[in-house]
Amino acid sequence: MPITPVKELVRLAKEQIETIPAQQAQDAAAAGTALLVDIRDVRELDRDGRIPDAFHAPRGMLEFWFDPESPYHKPALATDKKLILFCASAWRSALAVKALQDMGMDNVAELEGGFSAWRKAEHPIDV
């Protein structure tokens, strides 16, 4: 039996999650109503830079860091703020938001176009 291609998984996830444009995400973070969550690998952060004040939660640990029952739980992620996840180009973040929704979270969304779109829009980046 053939596997479901990742492109299809991403498409299906995007049908079920909220996507927030970069300007709206920046405004919400500045207003203190959202927390940007960078799920990229640390090598990507070192190579490409970071969004100022974004919380780094690598994709491989995401569910563990969000789960309050996990020994790896990160209290910074237990917030009423909208959590806006992003990766390089909004594929991993779409799957991650869907996974967190499946865990029961309802205050999560993805950054439209990911870090690439943020950079293209010339929003702030720490290098």
MODELLER restraints for C-alpha pairs under 7 A, 6 or more apart:
rsr = mdl.restraints
at = mdl.atoms
rsr.add(forms.Gaussian(group=physical.xy_distance, feature=features.Distance(at['CA:10:A'], at['CA:91:A']), mean=6.00, stdev=0.5))
rsr.add(forms.Gaussian(group=physical.xy_distance, feature=features.Distance(at['CA:10:A'], at['CA:94:A']), mean=6.17, stdev=0.5))
rsr.add(forms.Gaussian(group=physical.xy_distance, feature=features.Distance(at['CA:10:A'], at['CA:95:A']), mean=6.11, stdev=0.5))
rsr.add(forms.Gaussian(group=physical.xy_distance, feature=features.Distance(at['CA:13:A'], at['CA:94:A']), mean=5.94, stdev=0.5))
rsr.add(forms.Gaussian(group=physical.xy_distance, feature=features.Distance(at['CA:13:A'], at['CA:95:A']), mean=6.01, stdev=0.5))
rsr.add(forms.Gaussian(group=physical.xy_distance, feature=features.Distance(at['CA:13:A'], at['CA:98:A']), mean=5.84, stdev=0.5))
rsr.add(forms.Gaussian(group=physical.xy_distance, feature=features.Distance(at['CA:14:A'], at['CA:94:A']), mean=5.99, stdev=0.5))
rsr.add(forms.Gaussian(group=physical.xy_distance, feature=features.Distance(at['CA:17:A'], at['CA:97:A']), mean=6.86, stdev=0.5))
rsr.add(forms.Gaussian(group=physical.xy_distance, feature=features.Distance(at['CA:17:A'], at['CA:98:A']), mean=6.44, stdev=0.5))
rsr.add(forms.Gaussian(group=physical.xy_distance, feature=features.Distance(at['CA:17:A'], at['CA:109:A']), mean=6.39, stdev=0.5))
rsr.add(forms.Gaussian(group=physical.xy_distance, feature=features.Distance(at['CA:18:A'], at['CA:109:A']), mean=4.84, stdev=0.5))
rsr.add(forms.Gaussian(group=physical.xy_distance, feature=features.Distance(at['CA:18:A'], at['CA:110:A']), mean=6.42, stdev=0.5))
rsr.add(forms.Gaussian(group=physical.xy_distance, feature=features.Distance(at['CA:19:A'], at['CA:109:A']), mean=5.65, stdev=0.5))
rsr.add(forms.Gaussian(group=physical.xy_distance, feature=features.Distance(at['CA:19:A'], at['CA:110:A']), mean=4.92, stdev=0.5))
rsr.add(forms.Gaussian(group=physical.xy_distance, feature=features.Distance(at['CA:19:A'], at['CA:111:A']), mean=5.89, stdev=0.5))
rsr.add(forms.Gaussian(group=physical.xy_distance, feature=features.Distance(at['CA:19:A'], at['CA:112:A']), mean=5.50, stdev=0.5))
rsr.add(forms.Gaussian(group=physical.xy_distance, feature=features.Distance(at['CA:20:A'], at['CA:109:A']), mean=6.81, stdev=0.5))
rsr.add(forms.Gaussian(group=physical.xy_distance, feature=features.Distance(at['CA:20:A'], at['CA:110:A']), mean=6.11, stdev=0.5))
rsr.add(forms.Gaussian(group=physical.xy_distance, feature=features.Distance(at['CA:20:A'], at['CA:111:A']), mean=5.14, stdev=0.5))
rsr.add(forms.Gaussian(group=physical.xy_distance, feature=features.Distance(at['CA:20:A'], at['CA:112:A']), mean=5.40, stdev=0.5))
rsr.add(forms.Gaussian(group=physical.xy_distance, feature=features.Distance(at['CA:21:A'], at['CA:111:A']), mean=6.09, stdev=0.5))
rsr.add(forms.Gaussian(group=physical.xy_distance, feature=features.Distance(at['CA:21:A'], at['CA:112:A']), mean=4.97, stdev=0.5))
rsr.add(forms.Gaussian(group=physical.xy_distance, feature=features.Distance(at['CA:22:A'], at['CA:111:A']), mean=6.28, stdev=0.5))
rsr.add(forms.Gaussian(group=physical.xy_distance, feature=features.Distance(at['CA:22:A'], at['CA:112:A']), mean=6.38, stdev=0.5))
rsr.add(forms.Gaussian(group=physical.xy_distance, feature=features.Distance(at['CA:22:A'], at['CA:118:A']), mean=5.76, stdev=0.5))
rsr.add(forms.Gaussian(group=physical.xy_distance, feature=features.Distance(at['CA:28:A'], at['CA:34:A']), mean=5.21, stdev=0.5))
rsr.add(forms.Gaussian(group=physical.xy_distance, feature=features.Distance(at['CA:29:A'], at['CA:35:A']), mean=5.72, stdev=0.5))
rsr.add(forms.Gaussian(group=physical.xy_distance, feature=features.Distance(at['CA:29:A'], at['CA:36:A']), mean=6.82, stdev=0.5))
rsr.add(forms.Gaussian(group=physical.xy_distance, feature=features.Distance(at['CA:33:A'], at['CA:81:A']), mean=5.14, stdev=0.5))
rsr.add(forms.Gaussian(group=physical.xy_distance, feature=features.Distance(at['CA:33:A'], at['CA:82:A']), mean=6.35, stdev=0.5))
rsr.add(forms.Gaussian(group=physical.xy_distance, feature=features.Distance(at['CA:34:A'], at['CA:81:A']), mean=4.77, stdev=0.5))
rsr.add(forms.Gaussian(group=physical.xy_distance, feature=features.Distance(at['CA:34:A'], at['CA:82:A']), mean=4.40, stdev=0.5))
rsr.add(forms.Gaussian(group=physical.xy_distance, feature=features.Distance(at['CA:34:A'], at['CA:83:A']), mean=5.72, stdev=0.5))
rsr.add(forms.Gaussian(group=physical.xy_distance, feature=features.Distance(at['CA:34:A'], at['CA:84:A']), mean=6.85, stdev=0.5))
rsr.add(forms.Gaussian(group=physical.xy_distance, feature=features.Distance(at['CA:35:A'], at['CA:54:A']), mean=6.76, stdev=0.5))
rsr.add(forms.Gaussian(group=physical.xy_distance, feature=features.Distance(at['CA:35:A'], at['CA:81:A']), mean=6.33, stdev=0.5))
rsr.add(forms.Gaussian(group=physical.xy_distance, feature=features.Distance(at['CA:35:A'], at['CA:82:A']), mean=6.21, stdev=0.5))
rsr.add(forms.Gaussian(group=physical.xy_distance, feature=features.Distance(at['CA:35:A'], at['CA:83:A']), mean=5.00, stdev=0.5))
rsr.add(forms.Gaussian(group=physical.xy_distance, feature=features.Distance(at['CA:35:A'], at['CA:84:A']), mean=6.13, stdev=0.5))
rsr.add(forms.Gaussian(group=physical.xy_distance, feature=features.Distance(at['CA:36:A'], at['CA:54:A']), mean=4.79, stdev=0.5))
rsr.add(forms.Gaussian(group=physical.xy_distance, feature=features.Distance(at['CA:36:A'], at['CA:55:A']), mean=6.21, stdev=0.5))
rsr.add(forms.Gaussian(group=physical.xy_distance, feature=features.Distance(at['CA:36:A'], at['CA:83:A']), mean=6.02, stdev=0.5))
rsr.add(forms.Gaussian(group=physical.xy_distance, feature=features.Distance(at['CA:36:A'], at['CA:84:A']), mean=4.83, stdev=0.5))
rsr.add(forms.Gaussian(group=physical.xy_distance, feature=features.Distance(at['CA:36:A'], at['CA:85:A']), mean=6.01, stdev=0.5))
rsr.add(forms.Gaussian(group=physical.xy_distance, feature=features.Distance(at['CA:37:A'], at['CA:54:A']), mean=5.50, stdev=0.5))
rsr.add(forms.Gaussian(group=physical.xy_distance, feature=features.Distance(at['CA:37:A'], at['CA:55:A']), mean=4.79, stdev=0.5))
rsr.add(forms.Gaussian(group=physical.xy_distance, feature=features.Distance(at['CA:37:A'], at['CA:56:A']), mean=5.82, stdev=0.5))
rsr.add(forms.Gaussian(group=physical.xy_distance, feature=features.Distance(at['CA:37:A'], at['CA:57:A']), mean=6.47, stdev=0.5))
rsr.add(forms.Gaussian(group=physical.xy_distance, feature=features.Distance(at['CA:37:A'], at['CA:83:A']), mean=6.57, stdev=0.5))
rsr.add(forms.Gaussian(group=physical.xy_distance, feature=features.Distance(at['CA:37:A'], at['CA:84:A']), mean=5.80, stdev=0.5))
rsr.add(forms.Gaussian(group=physical.xy_distance, feature=features.Distance(at['CA:37:A'], at['CA:85:A']), mean=4.60, stdev=0.5))
rsr.add(forms.Gaussian(group=physical.xy_distance, feature=features.Distance(at['CA:37:A'], at['CA:86:A']), mean=6.25, stdev=0.5))
rsr.add(forms.Gaussian(group=physical.xy_distance, feature=features.Distance(at['CA:38:A'], at['CA:54:A']), mean=6.22, stdev=0.5))
rsr.add(forms.Gaussian(group=physical.xy_distance, feature=features.Distance(at['CA:38:A'], at['CA:55:A']), mean=5.95, stdev=0.5))
rsr.add(forms.Gaussian(group=physical.xy_distance, feature=features.Distance(at['CA:38:A'], at['CA:56:A']), mean=4.74, stdev=0.5))
rsr.add(forms.Gaussian(group=physical.xy_distance, feature=features.Distance(at['CA:38:A'], at['CA:57:A']), mean=5.95, stdev=0.5))
rsr.add(forms.Gaussian(group=physical.xy_distance, feature=features.Distance(at['CA:38:A'], at['CA:85:A']), mean=5.97, stdev=0.5))
rsr.add(forms.Gaussian(group=physical.xy_distance, feature=features.Distance(at['CA:38:A'], at['CA:86:A']), mean=5.23, stdev=0.5))
rsr.add(forms.Gaussian(group=physical.xy_distance, feature=features.Distance(at['CA:38:A'], at['CA:87:A']), mean=6.16, stdev=0.5))
rsr.add(forms.Gaussian(group=physical.xy_distance, feature=features.Distance(at['CA:39:A'], at['CA:56:A']), mean=6.14, stdev=0.5))
rsr.add(forms.Gaussian(group=physical.xy_distance, feature=features.Distance(at['CA:39:A'], at['CA:57:A']), mean=5.07, stdev=0.5))
rsr.add(forms.Gaussian(group=physical.xy_distance, feature=features.Distance(at['CA:39:A'], at['CA:58:A']), mean=4.42, stdev=0.5))
rsr.add(forms.Gaussian(group=physical.xy_distance, feature=features.Distance(at['CA:39:A'], at['CA:59:A']), mean=4.89, stdev=0.5))
rsr.add(forms.Gaussian(group=physical.xy_distance, feature=features.Distance(at['CA:39:A'], at['CA:85:A']), mean=6.75, stdev=0.5))
rsr.add(forms.Gaussian(group=physical.xy_distance, feature=features.Distance(at['CA:39:A'], at['CA:86:A']), mean=6.03, stdev=0.5))
rsr.add(forms.Gaussian(group=physical.xy_distance, feature=features.Distance(at['CA:39:A'], at['CA:87:A']), mean=5.45, stdev=0.5))
rsr.add(forms.Gaussian(group=physical.xy_distance, feature=features.Distance(at['CA:40:A'], at['CA:58:A']), mean=5.73, stdev=0.5))
rsr.add(forms.Gaussian(group=physical.xy_distance, feature=features.Distance(at['CA:40:A'], at['CA:59:A']), mean=6.58, stdev=0.5))
rsr.add(forms.Gaussian(group=physical.xy_distance, feature=features.Distance(at['CA:40:A'], at['CA:87:A']), mean=5.04, stdev=0.5))
rsr.add(forms.Gaussian(group=physical.xy_distance, feature=features.Distance(at['CA:40:A'], at['CA:88:A']), mean=6.78, stdev=0.5))
rsr.add(forms.Gaussian(group=physical.xy_distance, feature=features.Distance(at['CA:41:A'], at['CA:58:A']), mean=5.80, stdev=0.5))
rsr.add(forms.Gaussian(group=physical.xy_distance, feature=features.Distance(at['CA:48:A'], at['CA:127:A']), mean=6.98, stdev=0.5))
rsr.add(forms.Gaussian(group=physical.xy_distance, feature=features.Distance(at['CA:49:A'], at['CA:125:A']), mean=6.16, stdev=0.5))
rsr.add(forms.Gaussian(group=physical.xy_distance, feature=features.Distance(at['CA:49:A'], at['CA:126:A']), mean=5.44, stdev=0.5))
rsr.add(forms.Gaussian(group=physical.xy_distance, feature=features.Distance(at['CA:49:A'], at['CA:127:A']), mean=4.29, stdev=0.5))
rsr.add(forms.Gaussian(group=physical.xy_distance, feature=features.Distance(at['CA:50:A'], at['CA:125:A']), mean=5.43, stdev=0.5))
rsr.add(forms.Gaussian(group=physical.xy_distance, feature=features.Distance(at['CA:50:A'], at['CA:126:A']), mean=5.10, stdev=0.5))
rsr.add(forms.Gaussian(group=physical.xy_distance, feature=features.Distance(at['CA:50:A'], at['CA:127:A']), mean=6.46, stdev=0.5))
rsr.add(forms.Gaussian(group=physical.xy_distance, feature=features.Distance(at['CA:51:A'], at['CA:124:A']), mean=6.40, stdev=0.5))
rsr.add(forms.Gaussian(group=physical.xy_distance, feature=features.Distance(at['CA:51:A'], at['CA:125:A']), mean=4.79, stdev=0.5))
rsr.add(forms.Gaussian(group=physical.xy_distance, feature=features.Distance(at['CA:51:A'], at['CA:126:A']), mean=6.10, stdev=0.5))
rsr.add(forms.Gaussian(group=physical.xy_distance, feature=features.Distance(at['CA:52:A'], at['CA:124:A']), mean=6.87, stdev=0.5))
rsr.add(forms.Gaussian(group=physical.xy_distance, feature=features.Distance(at['CA:52:A'], at['CA:125:A']), mean=6.13, stdev=0.5))
rsr.add(forms.Gaussian(group=physical.xy_distance, feature=features.Distance(at['CA:52:A'], at['CA:126:A']), mean=5.97, stdev=0.5))
rsr.add(forms.Gaussian(group=physical.xy_distance, feature=features.Distance(at['CA:63:A'], at['CA:100:A']), mean=6.88, stdev=0.5))
rsr.add(forms.Gaussian(group=physical.xy_distance, feature=features.Distance(at['CA:64:A'], at['CA:70:A']), mean=5.74, stdev=0.5))
rsr.add(forms.Gaussian(group=physical.xy_distance, feature=features.Distance(at['CA:64:A'], at['CA:72:A']), mean=5.72, stdev=0.5))
rsr.add(forms.Gaussian(group=physical.xy_distance, feature=features.Distance(at['CA:64:A'], at['CA:73:A']), mean=6.02, stdev=0.5))
rsr.add(forms.Gaussian(group=physical.xy_distance, feature=features.Distance(at['CA:65:A'], at['CA:72:A']), mean=5.33, stdev=0.5))
rsr.add(forms.Gaussian(group=physical.xy_distance, feature=features.Distance(at['CA:65:A'], at['CA:73:A']), mean=4.05, stdev=0.5))
rsr.add(forms.Gaussian(group=physical.xy_distance, feature=features.Distance(at['CA:65:A'], at['CA:74:A']), mean=5.09, stdev=0.5))
rsr.add(forms.Gaussian(group=physical.xy_distance, feature=features.Distance(at['CA:66:A'], at['CA:73:A']), mean=5.74, stdev=0.5))
rsr.add(forms.Gaussian(group=physical.xy_distance, feature=features.Distance(at['CA:66:A'], at['CA:74:A']), mean=6.54, stdev=0.5))
rsr.add(forms.Gaussian(group=physical.xy_distance, feature=features.Distance(at['CA:66:A'], at['CA:77:A']), mean=6.11, stdev=0.5))
rsr.add(forms.Gaussian(group=physical.xy_distance, feature=features.Distance(at['CA:67:A'], at['CA:73:A']), mean=5.75, stdev=0.5))
rsr.add(forms.Gaussian(group=physical.xy_distance, feature=features.Distance(at['CA:82:A'], at['CA:107:A']), mean=4.94, stdev=0.5))
rsr.add(forms.Gaussian(group=physical.xy_distance, feature=features.Distance(at['CA:82:A'], at['CA:108:A']), mean=5.78, stdev=0.5))
rsr.add(forms.Gaussian(group=physical.xy_distance, feature=features.Distance(at['CA:83:A'], at['CA:107:A']), mean=6.06, stdev=0.5))
rsr.add(forms.Gaussian(group=physical.xy_distance, feature=features.Distance(at['CA:83:A'], at['CA:108:A']), mean=4.69, stdev=0.5))
rsr.add(forms.Gaussian(group=physical.xy_distance, feature=features.Distance(at['CA:83:A'], at['CA:109:A']), mean=6.25, stdev=0.5))
rsr.add(forms.Gaussian(group=physical.xy_distance, feature=features.Distance(at['CA:84:A'], at['CA:108:A']), mean=5.87, stdev=0.5))
rsr.add(forms.Gaussian(group=physical.xy_distance, feature=features.Distance(at['CA:84:A'], at['CA:109:A']), mean=4.84, stdev=0.5))
rsr.add(forms.Gaussian(group=physical.xy_distance, feature=features.Distance(at['CA:84:A'], at['CA:110:A']), mean=5.03, stdev=0.5))
rsr.add(forms.Gaussian(group=physical.xy_distance, feature=features.Distance(at['CA:84:A'], at['CA:111:A']), mean=5.97, stdev=0.5))
rsr.add(forms.Gaussian(group=physical.xy_distance, feature=features.Distance(at['CA:85:A'], at['CA:93:A']), mean=5.75, stdev=0.5))
rsr.add(forms.Gaussian(group=physical.xy_distance, feature=features.Distance(at['CA:85:A'], at['CA:109:A']), mean=6.21, stdev=0.5))
rsr.add(forms.Gaussian(group=physical.xy_distance, feature=features.Distance(at['CA:85:A'], at['CA:110:A']), mean=4.69, stdev=0.5))
rsr.add(forms.Gaussian(group=physical.xy_distance, feature=features.Distance(at['CA:85:A'], at['CA:111:A']), mean=6.03, stdev=0.5))
rsr.add(forms.Gaussian(group=physical.xy_distance, feature=features.Distance(at['CA:86:A'], at['CA:93:A']), mean=5.13, stdev=0.5))
rsr.add(forms.Gaussian(group=physical.xy_distance, feature=features.Distance(at['CA:86:A'], at['CA:110:A']), mean=5.79, stdev=0.5))
rsr.add(forms.Gaussian(group=physical.xy_distance, feature=features.Distance(at['CA:86:A'], at['CA:111:A']), mean=5.29, stdev=0.5))
rsr.add(forms.Gaussian(group=physical.xy_distance, feature=features.Distance(at['CA:86:A'], at['CA:114:A']), mean=4.99, stdev=0.5))
rsr.add(forms.Gaussian(group=physical.xy_distance, feature=features.Distance(at['CA:86:A'], at['CA:115:A']), mean=6.46, stdev=0.5))
rsr.add(forms.Gaussian(group=physical.xy_distance, feature=features.Distance(at['CA:87:A'], at['CA:93:A']), mean=5.50, stdev=0.5))
rsr.add(forms.Gaussian(group=physical.xy_distance, feature=features.Distance(at['CA:87:A'], at['CA:114:A']), mean=5.28, stdev=0.5))
rsr.add(forms.Gaussian(group=physical.xy_distance, feature=features.Distance(at['CA:87:A'], at['CA:115:A']), mean=5.98, stdev=0.5))
rsr.add(forms.Gaussian(group=physical.xy_distance, feature=features.Distance(at['CA:88:A'], at['CA:114:A']), mean=5.16, stdev=0.5))
rsr.add(forms.Gaussian(group=physical.xy_distance, feature=features.Distance(at['CA:88:A'], at['CA:115:A']), mean=4.78, stdev=0.5))
rsr.add(forms.Gaussian(group=physical.xy_distance, feature=features.Distance(at['CA:88:A'], at['CA:116:A']), mean=5.69, stdev=0.5))
rsr.add(forms.Gaussian(group=physical.xy_distance, feature=features.Distance(at['CA:89:A'], at['CA:113:A']), mean=5.14, stdev=0.5))
rsr.add(forms.Gaussian(group=physical.xy_distance, feature=features.Distance(at['CA:89:A'], at['CA:114:A']), mean=4.43, stdev=0.5))
rsr.add(forms.Gaussian(group=physical.xy_distance, feature=features.Distance(at['CA:89:A'], at['CA:115:A']), mean=6.23, stdev=0.5))
rsr.add(forms.Gaussian(group=physical.xy_distance, feature=features.Distance(at['CA:89:A'], at['CA:116:A']), mean=5.76, stdev=0.5))
rsr.add(forms.Gaussian(group=physical.xy_distance, feature=features.Distance(at['CA:90:A'], at['CA:111:A']), mean=6.92, stdev=0.5))
rsr.add(forms.Gaussian(group=physical.xy_distance, feature=features.Distance(at['CA:90:A'], at['CA:112:A']), mean=6.53, stdev=0.5))
rsr.add(forms.Gaussian(group=physical.xy_distance, feature=features.Distance(at['CA:90:A'], at['CA:113:A']), mean=5.19, stdev=0.5))
rsr.add(forms.Gaussian(group=physical.xy_distance, feature=features.Distance(at['CA:90:A'], at['CA:114:A']), mean=4.61, stdev=0.5))
rsr.add(forms.Gaussian(group=physical.xy_distance, feature=features.Distance(at['CA:93:A'], at['CA:110:A']), mean=6.02, stdev=0.5))
rsr.add(forms.Gaussian(group=physical.xy_distance, feature=features.Distance(at['CA:94:A'], at['CA:110:A']), mean=6.27, stdev=0.5))
rsr.add(forms.Gaussian(group=physical.xy_distance, feature=features.Distance(at['CA:97:A'], at['CA:108:A']), mean=6.23, stdev=0.5))
rsr.add(forms.Gaussian(group=physical.xy_distance, feature=features.Distance(at['CA:97:A'], at['CA:109:A']), mean=6.12, stdev=0.5))
rsr.add(forms.Gaussian(group=physical.xy_distance, feature=features.Distance(at['CA:97:A'], at['CA:110:A']), mean=6.61, stdev=0.5))
